[in-house]
Amino acid sequence: MTRITVRNNIFQHIQVLKTNRTKRNRYGEFVVEGVRNINEAIKNGWQVKSFFCGEGALSDWAKDLLATVKTKENFCFSEELMRELSGKEDTSELMAIVEMRELVPERLQLSDNPFLVLFDRPSNKGNLGTMIRSCDALGVDALILTGHGVDLYDPEEVAASMGSFFALPVLRIAETDVFEKLVRELKGKYGEFRMYGSTAHQQKAIYELDLKSPLLLFIGNETKGLSYAYKELCDELCTIPMAESSTASSFNVSCAASIMMYEVVRQRNRK
């Protein structure tokens, strides 16, 4: 293990991975912090390139990972430098640099009755992390991210997913033609494949739709909603009815998505 006590190029590289989206994607790696996140990364087969820790005594958990997980190189930082690298009030004893994965449509593995969710141009790290966590909890086959939004590999987003980031397949699609090709393939393979979009406006209630067949649920951007192009692709738009006495104009996007996903699960379990 390499000991580091100055802000050298390795220290600066880790800082860049935490703060700079462009360079993070250029290097193809990101920083993972937290026991649950690190455990889930290893459990789900993500490649850990390096561990780094402070000079203090390590727990049996940290010692075991350092001894058993194959990495390229590990680092031991002074306590001061480790505090700077950690994003927690109580400095993490062990953090990891993990190699990114890029899922492509051709490698998407779906169940016999798939349930997909699309998040259009997510603009909030916490919302994306919560969306990933809810998708994982409610058995979604994969999450599709479209347009320019927050970085999937931002440390705050990864932390917000509470480990689900490493278990849920996430497909990033920037080009409209790539998404339309995927839709054509899904409709060809699953004859009853349906696409429903969420909206805050008065539309059919989510529970009035038949959600038991293969489907894709569209969730719009936090402030702008679902783009016009995706609305046109949907078979129907739906909403979550709110109390007439409510002063809220809409739900938080991740809360709304969780409610809608639960309705899909509820209907399918009844079937």
C-alpha positions as CSV (number, residue, x, y, z in Angstrom):
1,M,0.0,0.0,0.0
2,T,1.4,3.4,-1.0
3,R,1.5,6.0,1.8
4,I,0.7,9.6,0.9
5,T,1.2,12.6,3.1
6,V,1.2,15.5,0.6
7,R,-1.3,16.7,-2.0
8,N,0.4,14.9,-4.9
9,N,-1.0,13.9,-8.3
10,I,-2.8,10.9,-6.8
11,F,-4.5,13.0,-4.2
12,Q,-5.5,15.6,-6.9
13,H,-6.7,12.8,-9.2
14,I,-9.1,11.5,-6.5
15,Q,-10.3,15.1,-5.9
16,V,-11.0,15.5,-9.6
17,L,-13.0,12.3,-9.7
18,K,-15.2,13.6,-6.9
19,T,-15.8,17.1,-8.3
20,N,-15.3,17.2,-12.1
21,R,-17.8,15.5,-14.3
22,T,-15.9,15.8,-17.6
23,K,-12.7,14.4,-16.2
24,R,-14.5,11.7,-14.3
25,N,-16.0,10.4,-17.6
26,R,-12.7,10.8,-19.4
27,Y,-10.9,8.6,-16.9
28,G,-13.9,6.2,-16.8
29,E,-13.8,5.8,-13.0
30,F,-15.6,7.3,-9.9
31,V,-15.3,7.5,-6.2
32,V,-17.4,5.3,-3.9
33,E,-17.9,6.1,-0.2
34,G,-19.9,4.3,2.5
35,V,-19.9,0.7,3.7
36,R,-23.2,-0.2,2.0
37,N,-22.2,1.3,-1.4
38,I,-18.8,-0.4,-1.4
39,N,-20.3,-3.8,-0.4
40,E,-22.9,-3.6,-3.1
41,A,-20.3,-2.6,-5.7
42,I,-18.3,-5.7,-4.9
43,K,-21.3,-7.9,-4.6
44,N,-22.6,-6.9,-8.0
45,G,-19.2,-7.4,-9.7
46,W,-18.1,-3.9,-10.3
47,Q,-14.3,-3.5,-10.8
48,V,-12.6,-1.8,-7.9
49,K,-9.4,-0.2,-9.2
50,S,-8.1,1.1,-5.8
51,F,-8.9,1.4,-2.1
52,F,-7.7,4.3,-0.1
53,C,-7.8,4.8,3.7
54,G,-6.4,6.9,6.5
55,E,-3.5,6.0,8.8
56,G,-5.8,5.1,11.8
57,A,-6.8,1.6,12.9
58,L,-9.1,-0.2,10.5
59,S,-12.1,-2.3,11.2
60,D,-12.2,-6.0,10.4
61,W,-14.5,-5.2,7.5
62,A,-11.9,-2.8,5.9
63,K,-9.0,-5.2,6.6
64,D,-10.9,-8.0,4.9
65,L,-11.6,-6.0,1.8
66,L,-8.0,-4.9,1.5
67,A,-6.9,-8.5,1.9
68,T,-9.4,-10.2,-0.5
69,V,-10.5,-7.8,-3.2
70,K,-8.1,-7.7,-6.1
71,T,-7.1,-4.1,-7.1
72,K,-4.5,-2.3,-9.1
73,E,-3.0,-0.3,-6.2
74,N,-4.1,0.9,-2.8
75,F,-3.3,4.1,-0.9
76,C,-2.9,5.2,2.7
77,F,-3.4,8.9,3.2
78,S,-2.6,11.0,6.3
79,E,-5.6,11.7,8.4
80,E,-5.7,15.3,7.3
81,L,-5.8,14.4,3.6
82,M,-8.3,11.6,4.2
83,R,-10.6,14.1,5.9
84,E,-10.4,16.3,2.7
85,L,-11.3,13.4,0.5
86,S,-14.2,12.1,2.5
87,G,-17.6,13.7,2.0
88,K,-18.8,12.7,5.5
89,E,-18.7,14.6,8.8
90,D,-17.2,11.5,10.4
91,T,-14.3,10.6,8.0
92,S,-14.8,7.3,6.2
93,E,-12.2,4.7,7.1
94,L,-12.1,3.3,3.6
95,M,-13.1,4.6,0.1
96,A,-12.8,3.1,-3.3
97,I,-12.2,4.1,-6.9
98,V,-14.5,2.0,-9.1
99,E,-14.5,1.5,-12.9
100,M,-17.6,2.9,-14.7
101,R,-19.9,0.6,-16.7
102,E,-21.7,1.7,-19.8
103,L,-24.8,-0.4,-20.6
104,V,-25.9,-0.4,-24.2
105,P,-29.4,-1.4,-25.5
106,E,-28.1,-4.6,-27.1
107,R,-27.0,-5.9,-23.7
108,L,-30.2,-5.0,-21.9
109,Q,-31.6,-8.2,-20.2
110,L,-35.3,-8.1,-19.5
111,S,-37.8,-10.3,-17.8
112,D,-40.7,-12.1,-19.6
113,N,-43.0,-9.2,-18.5
114,P,-40.7,-6.2,-18.4
115,F,-41.2,-3.1,-16.5
116,L,-39.0,-0.2,-17.6
117,V,-38.8,3.4,-16.3
118,L,-37.5,6.4,-18.2
119,F,-36.3,9.6,-16.5
120,D,-36.2,12.5,-18.9
121,R,-33.3,15.0,-18.2
122,P,-33.0,14.6,-14.4
123,S,-31.7,17.8,-12.9
124,N,-31.3,16.9,-9.2
125,K,-28.7,14.4,-7.8
126,G,-30.9,13.5,-4.9
127,N,-33.9,12.8,-7.1
128,L,-32.0,10.6,-9.4
129,G,-30.5,8.6,-6.5
130,T,-33.9,8.2,-4.9
131,M,-35.3,7.2,-8.3
132,I,-32.7,4.5,-8.6
133,R,-33.4,3.3,-5.1
134,S,-37.2,3.1,-5.8
135,C,-36.7,1.3,-9.1
136,D,-34.5,-1.3,-7.4
137,A,-37.0,-1.7,-4.5
138,L,-40.0,-2.2,-6.7
139,G,-38.5,-4.6,-9.2
140,V,-38.0,-2.4,-12.3
141,D,-36.0,-4.2,-15.0
142,A,-34.0,-1.1,-15.9
143,L,-33.9,2.7,-15.7
144,I,-33.4,4.7,-18.9
145,L,-31.9,8.2,-18.6
146,T,-32.4,10.6,-21.6
147,G,-31.1,14.0,-22.5
148,H,-28.6,16.1,-20.7
149,G,-29.0,15.9,-16.9
150,V,-27.0,15.4,-13.7
151,D,-24.1,12.9,-13.9
152,L,-25.1,9.4,-13.1
153,Y,-21.7,8.9,-11.4
154,D,-21.7,12.0,-9.2
155,P,-20.7,10.9,-5.7
156,E,-23.8,12.6,-4.2
157,E,-26.1,10.7,-6.5
158,V,-24.4,7.4,-5.8
159,A,-24.7,8.0,-2.1
160,A,-28.4,8.9,-2.4
161,S,-29.1,5.5,-4.0
162,M,-28.1,3.7,-0.8
163,G,-26.4,0.9,-2.7
164,S,-29.1,0.3,-5.3
165,F,-26.9,2.1,-7.9
166,F,-24.8,-1.0,-8.2
167,A,-27.8,-3.4,-8.5
168,L,-30.1,-1.7,-11.0
169,P,-29.2,-1.6,-14.8
170,V,-29.2,2.0,-15.9
171,L,-29.1,2.8,-19.6
172,R,-28.1,6.3,-20.8
173,I,-29.5,7.3,-24.2
174,A,-28.6,10.7,-25.6
175,E,-29.8,10.3,-29.2
176,T,-33.5,10.2,-30.0
177,D,-33.0,7.7,-32.9
178,V,-31.3,5.2,-30.5
179,F,-34.3,5.4,-28.2
180,E,-36.8,5.0,-31.0
181,K,-34.9,2.0,-32.3
182,L,-35.1,0.4,-28.8
183,V,-38.9,1.1,-28.7
184,R,-39.4,-0.6,-32.0
185,E,-37.5,-3.6,-30.8
186,L,-39.5,-3.8,-27.6
187,K,-42.8,-3.5,-29.4
188,G,-41.7,-6.2,-31.8
189,K,-40.7,-8.6,-29.1
190,Y,-43.6,-7.8,-26.6
191,G,-46.8,-7.5,-28.6
192,E,-48.7,-5.8,-25.8
193,F,-45.9,-3.4,-24.9
194,R,-47.4,-0.1,-23.6
195,M,-45.9,3.3,-22.8
196,Y,-47.4,5.7,-20.3
197,G,-46.3,9.2,-19.4
198,S,-46.6,11.0,-16.1
199,T,-48.0,14.5,-16.0
200,A,-49.1,17.0,-13.3
201,H,-52.1,18.1,-15.4
202,Q,-55.6,16.6,-15.2
203,Q,-55.4,13.3,-17.0
204,K,-56.5,9.7,-16.4
205,A,-55.6,8.5,-12.9
206,I,-52.7,6.1,-12.8
207,Y,-54.9,3.4,-11.1
208,E,-57.4,3.5,-14.0
209,L,-54.8,2.2,-16.4
210,D,-54.1,-1.5,-17.0
211,L,-50.4,-1.8,-16.0
212,K,-50.1,-5.6,-16.0
213,S,-48.6,-6.0,-19.5
214,P,-45.0,-5.1,-20.5
215,L,-44.6,-1.4,-20.2
216,L,-42.4,1.7,-20.0
217,L,-43.3,4.5,-17.6
218,F,-42.0,8.0,-18.6
219,I,-41.1,10.4,-15.8
220,G,-40.5,14.0,-16.8
221,N,-37.9,16.6,-15.7
222,E,-38.4,18.1,-12.3
223,T,-39.4,21.6,-13.6
224,K,-40.2,21.2,-17.3
225,G,-42.0,17.9,-17.1
226,L,-41.9,15.4,-20.0
227,S,-40.7,16.6,-23.3
228,Y,-43.2,17.0,-26.2
229,A,-41.5,14.3,-28.2
230,Y,-41.9,11.7,-25.4
231,K,-45.5,12.8,-24.8
232,E,-46.2,12.0,-28.4
233,L,-44.7,8.5,-28.1
234,C,-46.9,7.6,-25.1
235,D,-50.1,5.6,-25.5
236,E,-51.6,7.6,-22.7
237,L,-50.7,10.3,-20.1
238,C,-51.6,9.7,-16.5
239,T,-51.5,11.5,-13.2
240,I,-51.8,10.9,-9.4
241,P,-55.0,12.5,-8.1
242,M,-54.5,14.9,-5.3
243,A,-56.8,16.0,-2.6
244,E,-59.1,18.9,-3.6
245,S,-58.0,20.7,-0.4
246,S,-54.3,20.4,-1.3
247,T,-52.2,23.6,-1.6
248,A,-49.4,21.6,-3.4
249,S,-49.5,21.9,-7.1
250,S,-47.6,18.6,-7.7
251,F,-45.5,15.9,-6.1
252,N,-41.8,15.7,-5.9
253,V,-40.7,13.8,-9.0
254,S,-39.1,10.9,-7.2
255,C,-42.1,10.6,-4.8
256,A,-44.5,10.6,-7.8
257,A,-42.5,8.0,-9.6
258,S,-42.4,5.8,-6.5
259,I,-46.2,6.0,-6.2
260,M,-46.7,5.1,-9.9
261,M,-44.2,2.3,-9.7
262,Y,-46.0,0.9,-6.7
263,E,-49.3,0.9,-8.6
264,V,-47.7,-1.2,-11.3
265,V,-46.5,-3.7,-8.7
266,R,-49.9,-3.7,-6.9
267,Q,-51.7,-4.5,-10.1
268,R,-49.3,-7.2,-11.2
269,N,-49.4,-8.9,-7.8
270,R,-53.2,-9.0,-7.9
271,K,-52.9,-10.7,-11.3
